[in-house]
């Protein structure tokens, strides 16, 4: 098709290139005149290809088309006009002239937000959906029939820049080219725009972008981000016009700061290390990253009271050479300036946003280690400031380092998930020593998800050293408890923002059913961090009266202090929740942590590390080391600088860890180990509820549950009826893909565990227990095992004594003994008789007793076992004691 491209900018350039690739003939390009001697990117690209380029200053005067301009346009013989990004008014004589008319790209979901500032208003109004429209141009303002639309989610902290980069630019180019294809094939629709939902707001100009402070924090945030970069939301501060950029919503102030009076605001702003905190009239907060003054100078908001105070660096010989190279680059960009002086201002000399992109890329070519952002140029506008900034970055002295994450990305569960896969040490994702890796497997189909870094002993030592430094010398150890609580709460908010992504990762990495992962694996993890965030400023000792040593008097008090570097080793059944149960209390107490996730399920722990960094936790506070227990776990147990180890896993490994901790440095230990929890069902129970909860007690999370009911004792008179009802319900359970919302029962976590379950059930059959249903591996890809029911189980049998850690229900009549086990993690009773329930609860030797319910854990309720189920508590106030030490102080006066 013969096409005329009418527009400008990089967007117009990309559409032009893709149209040519698609086999179209571009018969002419109509763009804007050169600016400061530089052609628009669209013109540059077309001239390079030998395509006719026209640079009309205007197409019409006083509403009338310029005949000479129209004549030159008509001479090229276009069959279709494509207007990918057009800032000029094009007369209808041109719009209607081609055989197929004209189509135009618009950055909104028409009829919503018509007008030139449509994307700004999408953000200002706080729309949850954005997108673009390709429509048939007419004589109205964005009112022509719709040809094609594409939509995307608008994230809470999106700006015009981020939504363009992520969606409007790349997908807009594809959509415009697709629209041309539809026209060529005769399949292009003409959908009349509805009047319902149509809006029109005027173009955003600087004079209209003044901030009205009498709004909520969210409305202020939307106004600032909707005006970000162009034209820029502004207000009067300290007697001058100040423009605000880079807004994000935050829950609270995360650090101490210096107040900044802002006329009209409900409260003074607060200049903190993170940026400028602003308050809405609802007392909620937002954070602004950058500020720009009337003279065009942009600074980091955190530097408002210290801008310009840094001493100039003395450059080395190599740095002077770099500076002269950059002077040449500036000269090539600012062609209208005869000589680049130290005081030359990049933007006052005529540079535009495209020149910023070029300058950043030119720096990368000459110094790859100097990674600039566009904002760095806006904040250092003179040549001297620019060179000083570059040199600081080259020396590693820049104030803030961007978190670099080498993601593995997958489009799954109707979302794009981004998974870190390296070790996380001292605030950075790094490869293991020697670049060693292993594959983590999706148990649903047995395929590899990605390669994960495999920690070595030297990596453990680095992580412990980082945690020690963060505790003893870093800001975490010196932080006010309330500020520490705010950071932990912010971390919980970050997890909530990513909860669907975390649940999806949990499902593909551990086989957890997605809906359960969303509610329990992730939901309870978020609750746990929020709960312990509230404890940070409530950790306190007591005053104790002691015998006086006359004639003097004494004051004795206790202090609760953090222990130091804590190691945490967790299992694979609830990868994120087990992390949360221990790490939240550990951090709330003021410690730093080195955590080893289960080798088979490392991915949510690594995503957690990313979120912790983005929430602002200082470097070294959280360190994550995927790796083997024999190497990483053993080194953490032996390490002399680790002062506490929290472990959840098997009794066998727990005993080994306890021994190593004693031999190494008598480090404090808490162990949550195996279980064979009894569930006693009396004949006077609510039968339907007992069946429902009895099944949940065994099959919850595929039976991979430390407190799963390992053996059900059912009173003789209801035993057969109970078994019949259970089997009926078991046979209704849907086994399948954990991402399928209708799935009840997903795959077992890994191959070795599946094999052990098969062997476990074969043992039960050999011993003479009755296999009522199940007991086999499901014949399909992946590690699926049938929900299984055994009856007639006797006390001496292996399956009566040993934990299955899988979907195996072991039932006996009342001849068995509930306490006849070396475990004591949990237990349960079903009866309508409250006296009986309390009596049995008192006699059961277990850390948790459920009455007429099961699996009902709560973040405020202590959790832990007796006997060989371990000692120490997770959750509740008691969990804090596991990560605190008590100091007694006696003063004589």
Secondary structure, 3 states (H helix, E strand, C coil): CEEEEECCHHHHHHHHHHHHHCCCEEEEEECCCCECCECCHHHHHHHHCCCCEECCCCCEECCEECHHHHHHHHCCCCCEEEECCCCCCCCHHHHCCCCCCEEEEECCCCCCCECCCHHHHHHHCCCCEEEEEEEECCCCCCCCCEEEEEEEECCCCCCHHHHHHHHHHHHHHHHHHHHHHHHHCCCCCCECCCCCCCCECCCCCHHHCECCCCCCHHHHHHHHHHCCCCCCEEEEECCEEEEEEEEEEECCCCCCEEEECCCCCCCCEEEECCEEEEECCCCCEEEEEEEECCCCCEEEHHHCCCCCCCCCCCCCHHHHHHHHHHHHHHHHHCCCCCCCCCCCECCCCCCCHHHHHHHHHHHHHHCCCCCCCHHHHHHCCEHHHHHHHHHHHHCCCCCCCCCCCCCEEEEECCEEEEECCCEEECCEEECCHHHCEEEEEECCCCEEEEEEECCCHHHHHHHHHHHHHHHHCCHHHHCCHHHHHHHHHHHHHHHHHCHHHHHHHHHHHHCCCHHHHHHHHHHHHHHHHHHHHCCHHHCCCCEECCCCCCCCCEEEEEEEEECCEEEEECCCCCHHHHHHHHHHHHHHCCCEEEEECCCCCCHHHHHHHHHHHHHCCCCCCEEECCCCHHHHHHHHHHCCCCCEEEEECCHHHHHHHHHHHHHHHCCEEEEECCCCEEEEECCCCCHHHHHHHHHHHHHHHHHCCCCCEEEEEECHHHHHHHHHHHHHHHCCCCECCCCCCCCCECCCCCHHHHHHHHHHHHHHHHHCCEEEECCCECCCCCCCECCEEEECCCCCCHHHHCCCCCCEEEEEECCCCCCCCCEECEEEEECCCHHHHHHHHHHCCCCEEEECCCCCCCCCCCECCEECCEECCECHHHHHHCCEEEEEEEEEC
